[in-house]
Amino acid sequence: MYIPKGIYYVSAISQSAGIIVGPNTRIKGDGINQTILKRINNDVKFSRIIVIKDASNVSVEDITIDGNKDNQDQSFEQQHNIFCQRAANLKFNNVEYKNTVGDGLYFSIGSRNVIISNCIFNNITRVGINCTNLDSALITGCNFENIITNGIKIEKNQVLTSSPSRNILVTESFFSAKNLQNGAAGININGLSGDLVDNFKIVKNKFKKIDFCVTGLRYVDDVLVEDNIADSVKSLCRSLSYSLGVGFGSGSITVQNNKISSGLGDRKTDNMVFAFYYFKNVLVKDNTFVESKYSPYSLIIVCIEDQNIEFVNNSIISSGTVRAIVLNKCNNINFNANYFKINSSKNVIEITDDPNIHLKSLNVVNNTFDGNYKNILSDPNASLQKATSTSPVINYFNNKKLNNAATNVLNVPAQMLRLQKR
């Protein structure tokens, strides 16, 4: 189906869809901002400009899809530009999705084998790409501009109790928010208890002036965040709602070789660059983080009820962090060959456990600590003092301390410390 240059107004009043696409169909226009499909004013609540349902081998190319959201009821969050259900082998190339109250591109149940390339998602109220059940997708070379809520969201399906999204690669794409401080996220990943979102890779993307780069991280496994650049952000990877236990059952996450800067010093909410809750295996390696403006709310690394945590060869520089690292109810933690330059009246690493001590092993080895701080390693709530016969072992050796004004390097029970390798 070739659609030449022009503006075409689309109505979904009669069937909740303007254009219903069958199998083996190619929709091609004359280019972005040349061929425009635009929703009519005051369209119905469940309006979808294009619907791909029970179809395979469909492509959409060289077209703009305009949701005309300024002339819609702003509560109609189910107004999507393209809606896919039980659809396979789909290609979307050089498509602009813009100005919609709902989602730019929505994948409902049974969607698989999708390529989304060189697309633009702009000024979308809810989500740029929303996936409730998507298996095997490549998202590459896309721009997510003026993000209000989420650029990409993986969420549990309200109908299915299994089969969440999996096998997804997001690469060489750009994410920026419309307004800071509103909690906008580039990528938000959420699975189901007992059936995790798995094999999700976020590689070689750019995030700029956005609150969260990657967030949610609930019921997920085998997540890779690698070779991304994040400029003026609040958080690179952050789990949410740990107090409710969501995130419990999450598997492994690897965060490596990312470059992160935070220049949002006037923010009024907490900053957690890395926050992992209820993960079984966490590897944070070869990342560089620089906080260029002081924030009195900063926390660089927060881990709550995680097991097997590795921080290796990271460079973390902060001009005014309250606490750099907080470990709560975690076990088997290793800091190896990291460089920390911290200027703070607080501690670099804090263990904030409870009387039921979870920590069994903590290794702080071959690190360099620079700057001015209170303690390198601290137990501010004296939780380790309450440990029973299963006291944790803390290995602290081969670390360097540079230009430190602190009088106390370690503030943990001496009987738990090993200051040389055995």
C-alpha positions in Angstrom: 0.0 0.0 0.0 1.7 3.2 -1.2 0.5 6.5 0.4 1.8 9.5 -1.4 2.8 12.8 0.1 -0.1 14.6 2.0 -2.0 14.8 5.2 -4.7 12.1 5.6 -7.2 12.4 8.5 -8.0 9.1 10.1 -11.2 8.3 12.1 -11.6 5.3 14.4 -15.2 6.1 15.3 -16.8 3.1 13.6 -14.4 0.3 14.5 -11.7 1.7 17.0 -9.2 1.6 14.1 -8.6 3.8 11.2 -6.6 1.3 9.1 -6.7 -2.4 9.8 -3.8 -4.2 8.3 -3.9 -7.8 7.1 -1.0 -10.3 6.5 1.8 -9.8 3.9 1.2 -6.0 3.7 3.7 -3.2 3.2 2.6 0.4 4.0 5.0 2.9 2.5 4.9 6.7 2.4 7.1 9.4 0.9 9.0 10.1 4.1 8.6 11.5 7.6 6.6 14.8 7.5 5.8 14.1 3.9 3.1 11.4 4.3 1.1 12.1 7.4 -1.7 10.0 8.9 -3.4 12.2 11.5 -6.1 11.4 14.0 -9.3 13.5 13.7 -10.3 15.9 16.4 -12.2 14.4 19.3 -11.8 10.8 18.3 -13.1 7.8 20.4 -11.4 6.6 23.6 -9.9 3.5 22.1 -8.8 5.0 18.8 -5.9 3.4 17.0 -4.7 4.9 13.8 -3.3 1.6 12.5 -4.1 -1.9 13.9 -2.0 -5.0 13.0 -3.9 -8.0 14.5 -3.7 -11.7 13.7 -1.3 -10.9 10.9 2.3 -11.6 9.9 4.9 -10.2 7.5 3.9 -6.6 7.8 6.1 -3.5 7.3 5.4 0.2 7.8 7.9 2.7 6.3 8.6 6.4 5.6 5.6 7.9 7.2 4.5 10.2 10.1 1.7 9.1 12.4 0.2 12.1 14.3 -2.1 11.5 17.3 -3.3 15.1 17.3 -3.4 15.0 21.1 -4.1 18.7 21.6 -7.5 18.0 20.2 -8.3 14.9 22.2 -9.6 14.1 25.6 -6.4 14.0 27.7 -7.7 11.1 29.8 -7.9 8.8 26.7 -4.6 6.9 27.4 -5.7 4.0 25.2 -5.4 6.1 22.1 -2.4 4.5 20.4 -0.8 5.4 17.0 -0.1 1.8 16.1 -1.6 -1.3 18.0 -0.2 -4.8 17.4 -1.8 -8.1 18.7 -0.9 -11.6 17.8 1.3 -10.2 15.1 4.7 -11.6 13.9 7.5 -10.7 11.6 7.0 -6.9 11.7 9.2 -4.1 10.5 8.9 -0.4 11.3 11.5 1.7 9.6 11.7 5.5 9.3 8.4 6.1 11.0 7.6 9.1 13.2 5.1 8.5 16.1 4.1 11.8 17.7 1.5 13.7 19.6 -0.6 11.0 21.2 -2.2 10.7 24.6 -1.6 6.9 24.7 1.3 5.0 23.2 3.2 5.5 20.0 3.6 1.8 19.3 1.8 -0.8 21.5 2.5 -4.5 21.5 -0.3 -6.5 23.1 -0.3 -10.3 23.6 1.3 -12.7 21.1 3.7 -10.2 19.3 7.1 -11.6 18.1 10.0 -11.1 15.7 10.0 -7.3 15.4 12.5 -4.8 14.0 12.0 -1.1 14.8 14.7 1.0 13.1 15.4 4.7 12.5 12.1 5.8 14.1 11.2 9.0 16.0 9.0 9.0 19.1 8.1 12.6 20.0 5.8 14.2 22.6 4.0 11.1 23.6 2.1 11.3 26.9 2.3 7.7 28.0 4.9 5.4 26.3 6.9 5.5 23.1 7.0 1.7 22.7 4.9 -0.2 25.1 5.3 -4.0 25.3 3.1 -6.3 27.4 4.0 -9.5 25.5 6.8 -9.1 23.0 9.3 -11.9 22.1 12.4 -11.2 20.1 12.8 -7.6 19.1 15.5 -5.2 17.8 15.1 -1.5 18.5 17.9 0.4 16.8 18.7 3.9 15.7 15.6 5.4 17.2 15.1 8.8 18.8 12.9 9.2 21.9 12.4 12.9 22.3 10.4 14.9 24.8 9.7 11.8 26.9 6.9 12.5 29.4 6.6 9.1 31.1 8.6 6.3 29.4 10.4 6.0 26.2 10.2 2.2 26.2 8.2 0.2 28.8 8.1 -3.5 29.4 5.1 -4.3 31.7 3.1 -7.2 32.8 0.0 -8.1 30.9 -3.2 -7.7 32.8 -4.7 -10.8 31.1 -1.8 -13.2 30.8 -0.2 -14.7 33.9 2.9 -15.8 32.1 4.9 -15.2 28.9 6.2 -11.7 29.5 8.5 -9.9 27.0 11.9 -11.3 26.4 14.9 -11.4 24.0 15.0 -7.6 23.3 18.0 -5.5 22.2 17.8 -1.7 22.4 20.9 -0.2 20.7 22.2 3.1 19.2 19.2 5.0 20.2 18.7 8.4 22.0 16.5 9.3 24.9 15.7 12.7 26.4 12.9 14.0 28.6 10.5 16.8 28.0 10.8 18.0 31.6 13.2 17.0 34.4 12.1 16.2 37.9 8.9 14.5 36.7 10.3 11.0 36.9 10.6 10.4 33.1 12.4 7.2 32.2 14.2 6.1 29.1 13.5 2.4 29.6 11.2 0.9 32.2 11.3 -3.0 32.6 8.8 -5.0 34.7 8.1 -8.7 34.6 5.9 -11.1 36.5 6.5 -13.1 39.6 7.5 -16.6 38.6 8.0 -15.6 35.0 10.7 -13.0 34.5 11.5 -10.7 31.7 14.8 -12.2 30.5 17.6 -11.5 28.0 17.1 -7.8 27.7 20.1 -5.9 26.4 20.6 -2.1 26.4 23.8 -1.3 24.5 25.4 1.8 22.9 22.6 4.2 23.6 22.7 7.9 24.7 20.6 9.4 27.5 20.6 13.1 28.1 18.7 15.3 30.6 16.4 12.6 31.9 15.6 11.4 35.4 16.0 7.7 34.9 17.9 5.9 32.1 16.9 2.3 33.0 14.3 1.8 35.8 11.7 -0.6 37.1 13.9 -3.7 37.1 11.2 -5.8 38.7 11.1 -9.5 38.1 13.9 -9.5 35.5 16.8 -11.8 34.7 19.8 -11.6 32.4 19.8 -7.8 31.9 22.8 -6.2 30.2 23.5 -2.4 30.3 26.7 -1.8 28.4 28.6 1.0 26.5 25.9 3.6 27.1 26.5 7.4 27.6 24.3 9.2 30.1 24.7 12.9 30.4 23.0 15.0 33.1 20.9 12.2 34.5 19.5 11.3 37.9 20.0 7.6 37.7 21.5 5.0 35.3 20.0 1.8 36.7 17.4 2.0 39.5 14.9 -0.5 40.8 11.7 0.9 42.1 9.4 0.3 45.1 11.7 -1.9 47.2 9.6 -1.3 50.3 6.7 -3.2 48.7 9.0 -6.1 47.9 8.5 -5.7 44.1 11.7 -6.8 42.4 11.9 -9.9 44.6 13.0 -12.9 42.6 15.0 -10.8 40.1 18.0 -12.6 38.7 21.2 -11.2 37.3 22.1 -7.8 35.9 25.4 -6.6 34.4 26.2 -2.9 34.1 29.6 -2.3 32.4 31.6 0.2 30.5 29.0 3.0 30.8 29.9 6.7 31.1 27.6 8.6 33.4 27.5 12.3 34.5 25.1 14.0 36.8 24.8 17.7 36.5 21.4 18.1 38.2 22.6 19.7 41.4 19.4 21.6 42.1 17.2 18.5 42.2 15.1 18.1 45.3 14.7 14.4 45.3 17.2 11.6 46.0 19.8 10.6 43.4 20.7 7.0 43.1 23.0 6.3 40.2 22.9 2.6 40.7 20.1 1.0 42.8 19.5 -2.7 42.9 16.9 -4.4 45.0 16.4 -8.2 45.4 18.9 -9.3 42.7 20.8 -12.6 42.9 23.8 -11.6 40.9 25.0 -8.0 40.2 28.1 -7.1 38.3 29.0 -3.4 38.0 32.3 -3.1 36.0 34.4 -0.6 34.2 31.9 2.3 34.6 32.8 6.0 35.0 30.6 8.3 37.0 31.2 12.0 37.6 28.9 14.2 39.6 29.6 17.7 38.3 27.3 19.6 40.7 26.7 19.0 44.4 23.4 17.5 45.4 22.7 17.0 49.1 20.5 14.1 48.3 23.0 11.9 46.4 23.6 8.2 46.8 25.7 6.6 44.2 25.2 2.9 44.8 22.3 1.4 46.8 21.8 -2.4 47.3 19.0 -3.8 49.3 18.6 -7.6 49.9 20.9 -8.5 47.0 23.3 -11.5 46.8 26.6 -11.8 45.1 27.5 -8.2 44.2 30.6 -7.4 42.3 31.9 -3.8 41.8 35.1 -4.0 39.7 37.3 -1.3 38.2 34.8 1.5 38.4 35.8 5.2 38.7 33.4 7.2 40.8 34.0 10.9 41.4 31.6 13.1 43.4 31.9 16.6 44.7 29.4 16.4 47.4 27.7 13.0 48.0 25.9 12.4 51.3 26.8 8.7 51.2 28.4 7.0 48.3 27.4 3.4 48.9 24.7 1.9 51.1 24.4 -1.9 51.6 21.3 -3.1 53.4 20.6 -6.8 54.1 23.0 -8.0 51.4 25.4 -10.9 51.2 28.6 -11.7 49.5 29.8 -8.3 48.4 33.0 -7.5 46.6 34.7 -4.1 45.8 37.8 -4.7 43.8 40.1 -2.3 42.0 37.7 0.7 42.1 38.7 4.4 42.3 36.6 6.6 44.6 37.1 10.3 44.9 34.5 11.4 47.4 34.0 14.7 49.2 31.5 14.3 51.9 30.9 14.7 55.6 29.6 11.1 55.6 31.0 7.7 54.8 32.0 6.0 51.6 30.6 2.6 52.3 27.8 2.0 54.8 26.4 -1.2 56.1 22.8 -0.6 57.3 21.6 -4.0 58.3 19.3 -5.1 61.0 19.5 -7.5 64.0 19.0 -10.5 61.6 22.4 -10.1 60.0 22.4 -11.0 56.3 26.0 -10.1 55.5 28.3 -13.1 55.5 31.2 -11.8 53.4 32.4 -8.4 52.4 35.6 -7.9 50.4 37.1 -4.4 50.0 40.4 -5.1 48.1 42.8 -3.2 45.8 40.7 0.0 45.8 41.9 3.6 45.8 40.1 6.2 48.0 40.6 9.8 47.4 39.0 13.0 48.7 37.6 14.0 52.1 35.1 11.8 53.9 34.3 10.5 57.4 35.1 6.8 57.1 35.8 4.4 54.2 33.8 1.6 55.7 31.2 2.2 58.4 28.5 0.5 60.5 26.6 3.7 61.5 23.7 1.9 63.2 25.9 -0.6 65.0 24.0 -3.4 63.3 27.1 -5.6 63.0 27.6 -5.4 66.8 24.4 -7.4 67.1 25.8 -10.3 65.0 25.6 -13.8 66.4 28.1 -16.6 66.0 27.6 -16.3 62.3 29.4 -13.0 62.2 30.4 -11.7 58.8 34.0 -11.7 57.6 35.2 -8.4 56.3 38.4 -8.5 54.2 40.0 -5.1 53.9 43.5 -5.1 52.4 45.7 -3.7 49.6 43.7 -0.4 49.5 45.2 3.0 49.0 44.1 6.1 50.8 45.0 9.5 49.1 44.6 13.0 50.5 42.1 11.9 53.1 41.3 14.3 56.0 39.4 11.6 57.9 40.8 10.4 61.2 38.9 7.1 61.0 39.3 4.9 58.0 37.2 2.0 59.3 34.3 2.0 61.7 33.3 -1.6 62.0 33.8 -4.3 64.7 37.5 -5.1 64.9 36.9 -8.8 65.4 35.2 -9.1 62.0 38.1 -7.5 60.1 40.9 -9.1 58.2 43.5 -6.6 57.3 45.8 -8.8 55.3 45.3 -11.7 52.9 45.3 -15.2 54.3 
